[in-house]
C-alpha cells in the first residue's frame, strides 16, 4: 500500500489570512482618508438678520403687523435652506421674528446673550456642517458677522432698517463666502 504524502495546507491558509489582513488594513486607511476629507470639506452656513419691525422702542415690545409679515417672509426665504439651529436674544421681537420659521421646521430656538458677541460667534464657529439662523438687533448683527470673520460693506444698521439678510459660509471656522441681501418688503429709505 502506498501512502500519499501529507498535504501542507497550513502555508496556504497563512497566505490567505495575510492577504485578508492586508485588504482590511487598506480598507481602514481608505476609510480614514475619506472621513478626513469629508470633515475638512464641511461647510457651515450662518444666516444673520435683525428682528423685524416692532410696535415701539421699549425693550419688551412685540412685532408690529408689518413685522409679523416680515417674519413670515423670512420663513419663506429660509424654509428650504436646511436650517438646523436658530439662535435669538431673549427678547420678544427676536423670538417672534424666528417663530414662523421655527414652527415650520419644528425647531426650538435657543437664546443667546447680547452682552458678549464673542460667546455667540464662538458657539456658531464650533458648529460643523450645519446651517444656522441668528436673529439679533441693529447694534449686534454687524458685530456678529464681523466676529465670524466676514467683511460687510455696511458700517451701521439704521434704526428703521429691518430687511438685511447676511449669509456667512465657514469652512473649518474661516469665512469662505459672505453675502448681503434683503428679504421681504424693502425698508423705506
Secondary structure, DSSP 8 states (H G I E B T S, - for coil): ---------HHHHHHHHHHHHHHHHHHHHHHHHHHHHHHHT-EEEEEEEE---BSSSSTT--B-HHHHHHHHHHHHHHTTTT--EEEE-SSHHHHHHHHHHHHHHT---EE--SS-HHHHHHHHHT--S-EEEEEE-TTTHHHHHHHTT---S-S---TT---EEEEEEEETTEEEEEEEEE-SS----
